Amino acid sequence: MKAFVFPGQGAQFVGMGKDLYESNALAKELFDKADEILGFKITDIMFAGTDEQLKETKVTQPAVFLHSVIQALCLGEAFNPDMVAGHSLGEFSALVASGALSFEDGLKLVAARANAMQKACEANPGTMAAIIGLSDEKVEEVCASVSTNNNIVVAANYNCPGQLVISGNIDAVNKACEKMKEAGAKRALPLKVGGAFHSPLMQPAKDELQAAIEKTTFKMPKCPVYQNVDAKAHTDATEIKSNLIAQLTSSVRWTASVQAMIAAGANDFTECGPGTALQGMIGRIDKSVSAHGIA
């Protein structure tokens, strides 16, 4: 069975999507429409901007979303998945590709998400760090031992066995990194991110995005969508909406999502969008399945 998966923030690169724009009429139409919806020429930044411009949250999230969704939509009949999933931001791409959200509504929500997250980051500075070589349980235990009411760190992204990302207040994340090393972590690497994504520090962004999501029409997708918050398959529009609202302050349960998809019969994973990060994670979760990009 075929599963299509969609990457999140961090997969972007200068030049992304340019080949699609130049070679496919539908892609050109959708990219041009995106420029109109966003009110600025994101295509100029994607195709020929600088790394710094592309790293701005208000640019990065729509850029990754656009590349991922347009690549999937341009496959036409070849895009016929049995199930889909997206990592963090990628969940919005998966929802559009599956038909649960329109292209226009998906892009508007991603833009609203990016702006809300940027504001939350500025109001309550935080950071994230990748922890390599510890069990999920040990990472959770260290985070709990460091956290206080005003200084929080949590497990944010369960990417694959032995690779988790923690998120929270800067001081708490730094303390947790030291304790992770003491507990035997191979590496504890601070990430160059703008804030504490998928942690309680994103509550203001969640509140803002919730209002936008609740006003948006969701439909039944053409295939099950495995969502980040519970790693389960969903086709009910109300459930999908509720899970998407919860996503910003909840952990990304990617390992469990991929395992659930494999248990449901997925043995061929195709990553739509920039980069190859998800292919690497899937390979470390289960070496028996195929994980590749679009040929």
N, C-alpha and C positions, 0 to 999 in steps of 0.2 A: 504494500500500500504506500501511496505517496503522501509525504508531508512537506508543506512549504513553510519556511521559517524566515523571520524578518529581524534584522539587527537593530540595535539601539544606538544611542549617542556614543560617539567615539569611533564609529566606522567611517566617518567622513574623510574625504581627500579632495584637494583641488583638481578640477577636471572631471569630477563625478557627474555622470549623466550626459556629458557632451556628445558622446558617440550615439546615444539613443536619440538625442535631439536632432542630430544631423542626418540620421539614417532612417527614422521612422516618423511617418506623418502624424500618427496618433500621439506619439511622445511629444512632438513639437507643439501640437494643439494643447496638450495637458500642461506642459511647462509654461507656455504663454498664458494660459488661464491662471496658473499659480501666481505669476507675476502680478496679474490684475487683482486677484483675491488678496494677496499679501500687501499690495500697495507699494512694493519696491521690487527691483529686478533681482530676485534671488538667483536667477539663472546666470547673471553676470558674475556673481560671487562664486557660485558652484563651478562654473566652467573656467573662469580665469581670474579669480580673486586671490587673496593671500590666505595663508594658514590662519593668521590672526583674525581676519574677517570671518572665516568659516568656523572658528571656535566660539564665536558669540552665540549664546544659547538661543537667541531669537532667530539665528540663521541656521545653526547646526541641526536643530530638531526638524524644522520643515525640510531642510535639504536632504537629510537621511530618509525621511518619510517619502519625499517626492521620488528620489532615486529608486527606492524599494517598490513603491506602489506602481509607478509607471513601468518599471521593468516587468513586473508581474502582469499588468494589464496588456502590455504589448505582446505577451506570449500568446494571447488569444485562446484558441482551443487547446493549446499545449498546457495552459494553466488550468489543470483539472485535478486539484488536490483532494485527497480523502479527509484531510485535516490540516489546520494551520495553527501557528503560534508565533508570537513576537516577543522579543526580549525588551522589557521596559517600554520605551518609546515605540519599539517595533510592534507592540500589540495594536496600536492604532493602524499601522500599515496592514497587519493581518486582518483587521476588521473591515477595512475598505476592500482589500483583495477578495475577501469572502462574501462581499455584498451586504454585510451588516450595516455599513455606513457608506454614504455617497462620497465620491472623491472630494467634492467641495466641502461637505460637512467635516470630513476627516481632516482636511488641511486647516480649516478654521479652528477645530479643536486643538490640533497640534500647535498652532500659533498661539492660541490662548494658554495652553499648557506651558509653552516656553516662556511667555511673558509672566505668567503667575509664578513659575519657579524662579525666574530671575529676581522678581520682587522679594520672594521669600528668602532667597540667598542673601540679598542685600540687608534685609531686616534682621536676619538671624544667621550670621556666618557659620559655616560648617565645612566639613571636608569628608573625604572617603579614603580608604586604603585597601589594597589587595593583600590578602593573607594566603600564603602558599604553603602547603604541607601539613596542615592541621585538620583534624576531623571537624565536622559541623558542630558536634556536641561540645568540643573543646573551645571552639571560637565563641559559641553562645555563652559558655560558662565564663570565659574571660570578659566578654562584653558585660555580662550581668554583674561581675565583681567590680568593674570599674565605674559603672553608671550610678549616678545620683539623680535626685529630682531635677537639678539644674545643669547637669553635665552628663549628657546621654550619648551612648554608642550602642549600635545594634548591628546584627548581621543583616545586610541589605540585599546582596545578590548571591544566591546559591548557584554559581555558574557551572561547576562540575566538581566531582570528588577531589578534595584537596585544594580547591580554589574558591575562596569566598571573598566578598568585598564587604567591609564594614563601613558604617556611616554614622555621623553624629557631630557633636561639638568638637572643635579643633583640639582642645586640651584632652578631652576624653578619648578621641581617636589616637592621639599621640601616646597617651598612657597605655591604651590597649595594645598598640603596636609593640611597645617594650615588653609587655607581659606575654604577648604572643611569641615573641622571640625566646623569652625565658621558658615558655612551655614547649619549645621545640619547633616552632615554625621555621621553614627554610628561608622564607622571606616575608617581610611586612613592608609593603611599598606604598607610601603616600601617593595618591593619584592627583593629577592636575585637573581638578574639577572645580566648578564654581560654588558648590554647596553640598549639603548633606542629603542627597537624593535617597528616596525610599527609607526615610526615617521620620520620627515624629516632628522634626524641625520643618518638614514640608506641609504641616497642617494648614497654614494660611493659603498656600497654593492649592491644596486639596479643596478648601472651602470655596475658593474662587472658581476653580475648574468645575466643581460640582454643579454650580449654577449653569454653566455653559453646557455641560453634558445633559442635564435634566431638560434643557430646552431643545435638544437635538433629537431628531427622529432616528431610531435604530430599527432595523428589520431583522428577520430571521436569516442567518447566514446560509450559504449553500452547502456548507460543511461545518463540522464541529470546530470551535475555536477553543484552544487550551489556554486558559488565562493565568496570568502571573500569580494572582493572590492565593489561589487554591490548587493550581496545577491540574484542574479538572476540565473536561470537555463541556462546552456550553453552546446551546443553540437558541435559548430563550432570550429575547431582546431585553426583557426587564432584568434578568440575572446578569447579562453582559454589561448593561449600563451600571448596575450596582457595583460589580467587580471593578469596572474601570474607574469609578469614583474612589474606591478604596486603594487603588494601585499606588498612588503617590506616596502614601505613608506606610505602605506594606512592603514586605520583602518580595523580591523577584525569585520565585521558586522554579528556576530554569531546569535544574537537574531533575526534579520530580516531574516537571512537565514533559520533558523528553522521555523519561522512563514510562510515564503514563501513555504517551503516544506509541511507544514501542509495544507496550502491553496490549494496546488496542489494534496492533497489526502493522504499524509503520515500520518499513525497513529501507525506505529510500527518502532521504531528506535533501531538499533543495533550498539553498539560501538565496533569497531575492534581495538585491540591494548591494551597497558598497561593502568591501572587505570580506574576510573569511573567518572572522572570530567565532561565529556560531558553529561552523564546520569543525573547528578545532575542539570546541567544548563538547559537541556531540560525539566526536571520536573518542574523547576521554570518558564520556559517560557509558558508551557501549561500542566496543570495537567491531561488533558483528554487523552493524548497519552501515549503509552507504550514506556519506554526507559530502555534498559537492555544491558548487555554484551553478549558475545557468551557463550552459555551453554556448 
